[in-house]
């Protein structure tokens, strides 16, 4: 269990380094904020339509990800911002509805 947490944390740190290395967002900042709001809105609306497959004690969510199209517009740093905010929203929703796994916070990373 501790190995998977360390592995997840290492992947998150690498993603953070890559995002910071490519820091300038590729579009105008006002367009970025509008797109970020719209993408987050539709991602949160779609969240409840995901298919959850439980295998033993682990559950896997299947659904549409808007990250690729957002990345094409905003670049790696923009995707990092979008995914961070979106995963925090999903984590808070799962905690609020009491459907979160015990290690849900680590799965967020």
MARLO-603009 format. One record per atom (N, C-alpha, C, O, CB): residue number from 1; residue in three letters; x, y, z. Coordinates in steps of 0.05 Angstrom, whole numbers. Glycine has a CB too. Layout:
REM residues N
NUM:ala:X:Y:Z
...
//
This chain:
REM residues 109
1:unk:16:-24:0
1:unk:0:0:0
1:unk:17:25:0
1:unk:12:44:-14
1:unk:-19:0:24
2:unk:38:25:16
2:unk:56:48:17
2:unk:71:52:-9
2:unk:77:75:-17
2:unk:76:45:41
3:unk:77:30:-23
3:unk:91:32:-49
3:unk:74:45:-70
3:unk:84:61:-86
3:unk:99:4:-58
4:unk:48:40:-69
4:unk:30:53:-89
4:unk:27:82:-83
4:unk:25:99:-101
4:unk:3:39:-89
5:unk:27:89:-57
5:unk:25:118:-50
5:unk:50:133:-59
5:unk:48:155:-70
5:unk:21:121:-20
6:unk:73:121:-55
6:unk:98:133:-63
6:unk:99:135:-93
6:unk:108:156:-104
6:unk:122:117:-53
7:unk:91:114:-107
7:unk:90:115:-136
7:unk:72:137:-147
7:unk:79:151:-165
7:unk:81:87:-147
8:unk:48:139:-135
8:unk:29:160:-143
8:unk:40:188:-138
8:unk:37:206:-155
8:unk:2:157:-129
9:unk:54:191:-116
9:unk:66:217:-109
9:unk:88:224:-129
9:unk:91:247:-136
9:unk:76:217:-80
10:unk:104:204:-136
10:unk:126:209:-155
10:unk:115:217:-183
10:unk:125:235:-195
10:unk:143:184:-158
11:unk:94:203:-191
11:unk:81:210:-217
11:unk:70:239:-216
11:unk:73:254:-235
11:unk:58:190:-224
12:unk:57:246:-193
12:unk:47:273:-190
12:unk:69:294:-191
12:unk:66:315:-203
12:unk:31:276:-164
13:unk:92:288:-178
13:unk:114:307:-178
13:unk:126:310:-206
13:unk:133:332:-214
13:unk:136:297:-159
14:unk:128:288:-221
14:unk:138:290:-249
14:unk:118:306:-266
14:unk:127:322:-282
14:unk:141:262:-261
15:unk:92:302:-262
15:unk:73:318:-277
15:unk:75:348:-270
15:unk:72:365:-287
15:unk:44:308:-271
16:unk:79:353:-244
16:unk:82:381:-236
16:unk:107:394:-248
16:unk:107:417:-257
16:unk:84:383:-205
17:unk:129:379:-249
17:unk:154:389:-261
17:unk:150:395:-291
17:unk:159:415:-301
17:unk:177:369:-256
18:unk:138:376:-305
18:unk:133:380:-333
18:unk:115:404:-338
18:unk:120:419:-356
18:unk:121:354:-346
19:unk:94:406:-322
19:unk:75:429:-325
19:unk:89:455:-319
19:unk:85:475:-334
19:unk:51:425:-306
20:unk:106:456:-299
20:unk:120:481:-293
20:unk:141:488:-314
20:unk:147:511:-319
20:unk:132:480:-265
21:unk:153:467:-325
21:unk:173:471:-346
21:unk:161:484:-371
21:unk:174:500:-384
21:unk:187:445:-353
22:unk:136:477:-377
22:unk:123:488:-400
22:unk:102:509:-392
22:unk:80:510:-403
22:unk:109:465:-416
23:unk:109:525:-373
23:unk:90:542:-358
23:unk:73:561:-375
23:unk:49:562:-369
23:unk:105:557:-339
24:unk:83:576:-394
24:unk:65:595:-406
24:unk:41:582:-419
24:unk:44:563:-435
24:unk:79:613:-426
25:unk:17:591:-412
25:unk:-8:581:-424
25:unk:-9:592:-453
25:unk:-3:615:-458
25:unk:-33:589:-407
26:unk:-17:575:-471
26:unk:-15:581:-500
26:unk:-36:600:-510
26:unk:-35:608:-533
26:unk:-16:556:-515
27:unk:-56:607:-494
27:unk:-78:625:-504
27:unk:-79:650:-486
27:unk:-65:652:-466
27:unk:-105:610:-504
28:unk:-97:668:-494
28:unk:-102:691:-478
28:unk:-114:683:-452
28:unk:-129:664:-450
28:unk:-121:711:-493
29:unk:-107:697:-430
29:unk:-115:688:-404
29:unk:-145:690:-399
29:unk:-156:674:-385
29:unk:-100:705:-383
30:unk:-158:709:-412
30:unk:-187:711:-409
30:unk:-201:688:-423
30:unk:-221:677:-413
30:unk:-198:738:-419
31:unk:-191:681:-446
31:unk:-202:657:-460
31:unk:-197:632:-444
31:unk:-214:614:-443
31:unk:-189:655:-489
32:unk:-173:630:-432
32:unk:-166:607:-415
32:unk:-186:604:-392
32:unk:-196:582:-387
32:unk:-138:609:-405
33:unk:-192:626:-378
33:unk:-210:625:-355
33:unk:-238:617:-364
33:unk:-252:602:-350
33:unk:-210:652:-340
34:unk:-248:628:-386
34:unk:-274:621:-396
34:unk:-275:591:-404
34:unk:-294:577:-397
34:unk:-281:638:-421
35:unk:-255:582:-418
35:unk:-254:554:-426
35:unk:-252:536:-401
35:unk:-264:515:-400
35:unk:-230:549:-445
36:unk:-235:544:-382
36:unk:-232:528:-357
36:unk:-259:526:-343
36:unk:-266:504:-334
36:unk:-212:541:-339
37:unk:-274:547:-341
37:unk:-300:546:-329
37:unk:-319:528:-344
37:unk:-333:512:-332
37:unk:-312:574:-327
38:unk:-320:530:-370
38:unk:-338:514:-386
38:unk:-330:484:-385
38:unk:-348:467:-381
38:unk:-338:523:-416
39:unk:-305:478:-387
39:unk:-296:451:-385
39:unk:-301:439:-357
39:unk:-310:416:-355
39:unk:-265:449:-391
40:unk:-297:454:-336
40:unk:-303:444:-309
40:unk:-332:440:-306
40:unk:-341:421:-293
40:unk:-292:464:-288
41:unk:-349:458:-316
41:unk:-377:455:-314
41:unk:-387:429:-327
41:unk:-402:414:-315
41:unk:-392:479:-327
42:unk:-379:424:-352
42:unk:-387:400:-366
42:unk:-375:375:-354
42:unk:-388:354:-354
42:unk:-381:402:-395
43:unk:-351:377:-344
43:unk:-339:354:-331
43:unk:-353:346:-306
43:unk:-358:323:-300
43:unk:-309:359:-325
44:unk:-361:366:-290
44:unk:-376:361:-266
44:unk:-404:351:-271
44:unk:-414:334:-257
44:unk:-377:386:-248
45:unk:-417:362:-292
45:unk:-443:352:-300
45:unk:-442:323:-309
45:unk:-460:307:-304
45:unk:-456:369:-321
46:unk:-421:316:-323
46:unk:-418:289:-333
46:unk:-409:269:-312
46:unk:-411:245:-316
46:unk:-399:289:-356
47:unk:-398:278:-290
47:unk:-386:261:-270
47:unk:-406:240:-260
47:unk:-398:217:-256
47:unk:-377:278:-246
48:unk:-431:247:-257
48:unk:-450:227:-246
48:unk:-458:206:-267
48:unk:-471:186:-260
48:unk:-475:241:-236
49:unk:-450:210:-292
49:unk:-457:190:-313
49:unk:-434:170:-318
49:unk:-436:153:-336
49:unk:-463:204:-339
50:unk:-413:171:-302
50:unk:-391:152:-305
50:unk:-400:124:-297
50:unk:-418:120:-281
50:unk:-367:161:-288
51:unk:-387:105:-310
51:unk:-391:77:-303
51:unk:-370:68:-284
51:unk:-346:72:-289
51:unk:-391:59:-329
52:unk:-378:57:-261
52:unk:-359:49:-240
52:unk:-359:18:-240
52:unk:-380:5:-237
52:unk:-368:60:-212
53:unk:-335:7:-243
53:unk:-331:-22:-243
53:unk:-316:-29:-217
53:unk:-293:-20:-213
53:unk:-316:-32:-268
54:unk:-328:-44:-200
54:unk:-315:-52:-175
54:unk:-303:-80:-178
54:unk:-317:-99:-187
54:unk:-335:-52:-151
55:unk:-278:-82:-172
55:unk:-264:-107:-173
55:unk:-250:-112:-147
55:unk:-229:-100:-141
55:unk:-243:-108:-197
56:unk:-262:-128:-130
56:unk:-251:-132:-103
56:unk:-255:-107:-86
56:unk:-277:-98:-83
56:unk:-221:-139:-105
57:unk:-233:-97:-76
57:unk:-235:-73:-59
57:unk:-230:-47:-75
57:unk:-232:-25:-65
57:unk:-216:-74:-36
58:unk:-222:-50:-101
58:unk:-216:-27:-117
58:unk:-239:-21:-136
58:unk:-253:-39:-145
58:unk:-190:-31:-133
59:unk:-243:4:-142
59:unk:-263:12:-162
59:unk:-250:29:-184
59:unk:-232:45:-178
59:unk:-286:28:-149
60:unk:-259:24:-208
60:unk:-248:38:-231
60:unk:-271:54:-244
60:unk:-292:43:-250
60:unk:-235:19:-252
61:unk:-266:80:-249
61:unk:-286:97:-262
61:unk:-279:99:-292
61:unk:-257:103:-300
61:unk:-286:126:-250
62:unk:-300:95:-308
62:unk:-297:98:-337
62:unk:-315:121:-346
62:unk:-338:123:-337
62:unk:-305:72:-352
63:unk:-304:139:-362
63:unk:-320:161:-372
63:unk:-304:178:-392
63:unk:-281:171:-399
63:unk:-329:179:-349
64:unk:-316:199:-401
64:unk:-304:216:-421
64:unk:-286:236:-406
64:unk:-293:247:-386
64:unk:-325:232:-437
65:unk:-262:240:-417
65:unk:-243:259:-406
65:unk:-240:282:-427
65:unk:-235:277:-451
65:unk:-215:246:-399
66:unk:-242:306:-417
66:unk:-238:329:-435
66:unk:-210:340:-434
66:unk:-205:361:-446
66:unk:-258:351:-426
67:unk:-192:326:-422
67:unk:-165:336:-418
67:unk:-149:339:-444
67:unk:-134:358:-447
67:unk:-149:317:-401
68:unk:-153:321:-463
68:unk:-138:322:-488
68:unk:-145:348:-504
68:unk:-127:361:-514
68:unk:-144:298:-505
69:unk:-171:354:-507
69:unk:-178:378:-522
69:unk:-170:403:-507
69:unk:-163:423:-519
69:unk:-209:378:-527
70:unk:-172:402:-480
70:unk:-163:425:-465
70:unk:-133:429:-467
70:unk:-123:451:-468
70:unk:-171:422:-435
71:unk:-118:407:-468
71:unk:-89:408:-472
71:unk:-81:419:-498
71:unk:-61:433:-500
71:unk:-77:381:-468
72:unk:-97:413:-519
72:unk:-90:424:-545
72:unk:-94:454:-546
72:unk:-81:468:-561
72:unk:-108:411:-567
73:unk:-112:464:-529
73:unk:-117:493:-528
73:unk:-97:507:-509
73:unk:-87:528:-516
73:unk:-145:499:-520
74:unk:-93:496:-485
74:unk:-79:510:-464
74:unk:-51:500:-458
74:unk:-36:513:-444
74:unk:-95:509:-439
75:unk:-44:477:-469
75:unk:-17:466:-464
75:unk:-16:450:-438
75:unk:-36:447:-424
75:unk:3:488:-463
76:unk:7:438:-432
76:unk:10:421:-409
76:unk:4:435:-382
76:unk:-8:423:-364
76:unk:37:410:-408
77:unk:11:460:-379
77:unk:6:474:-354
77:unk:-24:478:-351
77:unk:-34:476:-328
77:unk:21:501:-354
78:unk:-38:485:-372
78:unk:-67:488:-371
78:unk:-81:462:-364
78:unk:-100:462:-348
78:unk:-77:498:-397
79:unk:-72:440:-375
79:unk:-83:414:-368
79:unk:-78:407:-338
79:unk:-96:397:-325
79:unk:-72:392:-386
80:unk:-55:414:-329
80:unk:-48:409:-301
80:unk:-67:424:-282
80:unk:-77:414:-263
80:unk:-19:416:-295
81:unk:-72:449:-289
81:unk:-91:466:-273
81:unk:-119:454:-274
81:unk:-132:451:-254
81:unk:-91:495:-283
82:unk:-128:447:-299
82:unk:-155:436:-302
82:unk:-158:410:-287
82:unk:-177:406:-272
82:unk:-160:431:-332
83:unk:-139:391:-290
83:unk:-141:365:-277
83:unk:-139:368:-246
83:unk:-153:353:-232
83:unk:-119:347:-287
84:unk:-123:386:-237
84:unk:-120:390:-208
84:unk:-147:400:-196
84:unk:-156:389:-176
84:unk:-98:410:-201
85:unk:-159:420:-208
85:unk:-184:430:-198
85:unk:-206:409:-201
85:unk:-222:405:-183
85:unk:-192:456:-214
86:unk:-207:395:-224
86:unk:-228:375:-229
86:unk:-225:352:-209
86:unk:-246:343:-198
86:unk:-226:365:-257
87:unk:-201:342:-204
87:unk:-198:320:-186
87:unk:-205:328:-157
87:unk:-215:311:-142
87:unk:-169:310:-187
88:unk:-199:353:-149
88:unk:-207:362:-123
88:unk:-238:363:-120
88:unk:-249:356:-100
88:unk:-195:390:-117
89:unk:-251:372:-142
89:unk:-280:373:-142
89:unk:-292:345:-140
89:unk:-311:340:-125
89:unk:-291:387:-168
90:unk:-281:326:-155
90:unk:-290:298:-154
90:unk:-285:286:-126
90:unk:-303:272:-115
90:unk:-276:281:-175
91:unk:-262:292:-115
91:unk:-256:282:-88
91:unk:-276:293:-67
91:unk:-286:278:-51
91:unk:-227:290:-80
92:unk:-282:319:-69
92:unk:-301:331:-50
92:unk:-329:319:-54
92:unk:-343:315:-35
92:unk:-301:362:-54
93:unk:-337:314:-79
93:unk:-363:303:-85
93:unk:-365:274:-74
93:unk:-385:267:-62
93:unk:-368:303:-115
94:unk:-344:259:-77
94:unk:-344:231:-67
94:unk:-345:231:-36
94:unk:-357:214:-24
94:unk:-320:216:-77
95:unk:-330:249:-24
95:unk:-331:251:6
95:unk:-359:260:15
95:unk:-369:250:35
95:unk:-310:271:15
96:unk:-371:279:1
96:unk:-397:289:9
96:unk:-419:268:6
96:unk:-437:266:23
96:unk:-404:314:-8
97:unk:-417:252:-15
97:unk:-437:231:-20
97:unk:-430:205:-6
97:unk:-444:185:-7
97:unk:-441:225:-49
98:unk:-407:205:8
98:unk:-397:181:23
98:unk:-393:157:5
98:unk:-398:134:13
98:unk:-417:174:45
99:unk:-383:162:-19
99:unk:-376:140:-38
99:unk:-346:138:-42
99:unk:-337:123:-59
99:unk:-390:144:-64
100:unk:-331:152:-26
100:unk:-302:152:-30
100:unk:-289:127:-18
100:unk:-298:117:3
100:unk:-290:178:-17
101:unk:-268:118:-31
101:unk:-252:97:-20
101:unk:-236:107:3
101:unk:-233:132:6
101:unk:-233:85:-42
102:unk:-225:90:20
102:unk:-209:99:43
102:unk:-184:115:33
102:unk:-175:134:47
102:unk:-200:76:60
103:unk:-172:108:11
103:unk:-149:121:0
103:unk:-156:140:-23
103:unk:-139:144:-41
103:unk:-128:101:-9
104:unk:-179:152:-23
104:unk:-188:168:-45
104:unk:-171:193:-49
104:unk:-166:201:-72
104:unk:-217:177:-40
105:unk:-160:204:-28
105:unk:-143:228:-31
105:unk:-118:221:-46
105:unk:-109:236:-63
105:unk:-136:240:-4
106:unk:-106:198:-41
106:unk:-82:189:-55
106:unk:-89:183:-84
106:unk:-73:187:-102
106:unk:-69:165:-42
107:unk:-113:172:-89
107:unk:-121:166:-117
107:unk:-126:192:-132
107:unk:-125:192:-157
107:unk:-146:149:-117
108:unk:-132:213:-118
108:unk:-135:239:-132
108:unk:-110:248:-145
108:unk:-110:259:-167
108:unk:-144:260:-112
109:unk:-87:242:-133
109:unk:-61:249:-145
109:unk:-55:230:-167
109:unk:-34:233:-180
109:unk:-39:249:-124
//
